[in-house]
């Protein structure tokens, strides 16, 4: 029940429309990834003190197996 003129119009417009939708989805996905990266960077700058734990001592009462002191040989 559709005229040939209308079919021709739909065929001429559908592919550019689909291409535009795909490009917009790609741009949106890229922007979301960039925003997440920026958010992590800002969070790390504000709250992260360092990348390495320094001067960490266990607070438990029991001591682990200790290594004997090095033996010096006087030959």
C-alpha positions, 0 to 999 in steps of 0.5 A: 500500500505504499507508493513507489515514490515513498519507497524511493524516499525511504531507501534514500534516507535510511542509510544516511540515518543509520550511519548518523546513529552509528556515528553518534553512538560511537562518539557517545561511547568515546565520551563516556570512556573519557569521562570515566578516565577523567573521574578516576584521575581526579579521584586519584589526585584528591584521595590517593596518597601514594602508590606504595605502602610505607612503614607498615607493621602488623598489629597482631599479638603473635609473631611470625617465624623470625629469621636468625641473625646472620652469622659472621665468619671470621676466618 
